[in-house]
Amino acid sequence: MAVEIGQPAPDFTLMDGDRKEHTLSDYRGQKVVVAWYVLAFTGG
């Protein structure tokens, strides 16, 4: 699914380093930064 510039991001859930889940919609109205580390916590 493509998202155009200026459109809201689709809702998603990610797990943090403490294995706590965070869902984008929980932060609606706030600024959010997602830092992506390839192979983090995978043993690879």
The 8 nearest C-alpha neighbors of each residue, nearest first, counted from 0:
[[1, 2, 9, 3, 8, 10, 6, 7],
 [2, 0, 3, 8, 4, 9, 6, 7],
 [3, 1, 6, 0, 4, 8, 7, 9],
 [2, 4, 6, 5, 1, 7, 8, 0],
 [5, 3, 6, 2, 7, 8, 1, 9],
 [4, 6, 3, 7, 2, 8, 1, 9],
 [7, 5, 4, 3, 8, 2, 9, 1],
 [8, 6, 9, 5, 2, 4, 3, 10],
 [7, 9, 10, 6, 2, 23, 11, 5],
 [10, 8, 11, 7, 2, 23, 24, 6],
 [9, 11, 23, 24, 8, 22, 12, 7],
 [12, 10, 23, 22, 9, 13, 24, 21],
 [11, 13, 22, 21, 23, 20, 14, 10],
 [14, 12, 21, 20, 22, 15, 11, 19],
 [13, 15, 20, 18, 19, 21, 16, 12],
 [14, 16, 18, 17, 19, 20, 13, 21],
 [17, 15, 18, 14, 19, 40, 39, 20],
 [16, 18, 15, 19, 14, 20, 40, 21],
 [17, 19, 15, 14, 16, 20, 13, 21],
 [20, 18, 14, 15, 17, 21, 16, 13],
 [21, 19, 14, 13, 18, 15, 12, 22],
 [20, 22, 13, 12, 14, 23, 19, 15],
 [23, 21, 12, 25, 24, 11, 13, 20],
 [22, 24, 25, 10, 26, 11, 12, 21],
 [23, 25, 27, 26, 22, 10, 11, 12],
 [26, 24, 23, 22, 27, 21, 28, 29],
 [25, 27, 24, 23, 29, 28, 31, 22],
 [28, 26, 24, 29, 25, 23, 30, 31],
 [27, 29, 26, 30, 24, 25, 31, 23],
 [30, 28, 26, 27, 31, 25, 23, 24],
 [29, 31, 28, 32, 26, 27, 33, 23],
 [30, 32, 29, 33, 26, 23, 27, 28],
 [33, 31, 34, 30, 35, 29, 23, 26],
 [32, 34, 35, 31, 13, 36, 23, 30],
 [35, 33, 32, 36, 37, 31, 15, 13],
 [34, 36, 33, 37, 39, 38, 32, 13],
 [37, 35, 39, 38, 34, 40, 33, 41],
 [36, 38, 39, 35, 41, 40, 43, 34],
 [39, 37, 41, 43, 40, 36, 42, 35],
 [40, 38, 36, 41, 37, 42, 43, 35],
 [39, 41, 42, 38, 16, 43, 37, 36],
 [42, 40, 43, 38, 39, 37, 36, 16],
 [41, 43, 40, 38, 39, 37, 36, 16],
 [42, 41, 38, 39, 40, 37, 36, 35]]
